[in-house]
Amino acid sequence: MSVEQAQRLVNQIDKEIADLEKKMAELVKKEADKMKKIGNVQRSITKNTSQSTLNSKMRQVENYQKELSRILSDKATINQKMADKRKRRVDAAGKLQKEELAQANKVEKQQRNIYEAYELQIKELQEQIEMSREVVKNEKNIYDSDSEEEYDVFVSHATEDKEGFSDEFVRILQEKYNLKVWYDAVSIKWGDSIRTEIDRGLKKSQFGVVILSRSYISKYWTNYELEGLFQRESNGGKLILPIWHNITKQEVQKFSSSLAGKMAMNTAIMTPDEIAEKLSELL
């Protein structure tokens, strides 16, 4: 029995008890009325009452008493029904409480599994970062032209995803976590060479966040950026951090089996703030 079914049963029993209580109130009112009528008739009998009138009044009292007897019988029946309903109600409430507890435990387990899965992802990403840093220490990256990187992260995305995710995500990284982000909207100025600025951003960024979407996989510049990120990663100088945005695993697999094999954050189950927090933990 589900929580909804158990709750409906409790509600139905409550309604039946309320109906019985209403009938009981009506019977109590009728009982008082009959008692009053019997009293009135009995008080009307005096020593001057004739025999015929006395007989008539006694028949009235007898009829009232018969009606009163039926009322008392009906009250006893309803009392028994209410006792049975209240017992059923206790049992139904117990089942409802049991189902609610089971559902709460199920939800808690699901939330715990999700949390543990993301914690595992973070741990593995941190291990990858440490390995990447060790490689950088011992092998000069072919892209590095300066001794220190200028940006914490390069955000590769499609223009169509700016409003739905990218702009907010970058704003949170910059304002809340004070990260240095290469982002075309602020990093490429009027008159700049797009290719030159992308190349500079790629070689001066520590990590590359790739916001994979249906728009992303169909664009020239996003594929150019991704190719540069893969080249850096192949030389130990870059760690690609994918984010799936409104895209399925099958679509990612079809586009790039390498990306599909990487653990990714997913905007379907995480907010921009939550993903930004995970990235800040890595940095």
Secondary structure by P-SEA (a helix, b strand, c coil): ccaaaaaaaaaaaaaaaaaaaaaaaaaaaaaaaaaaaaaaaaaaccccccaaaaaaaaaaaaaaaaaaaaaaaaaaaaaaaaaaaaaaaaaaaaaaaaaaaaaaaaaaaaaaaaaaaaaaaaaaaaaaaaaaaaaaacccccccccccccccbbbbbccccccccaaaaaaaaccccccccccccccccccccaaaaaaaaaaaccbbbbbccccccccaaaaaaaaaaaaaaaaccbbbbbbbccccaaaaaaacccccccbbbbcccccaaaaaaaaaaac
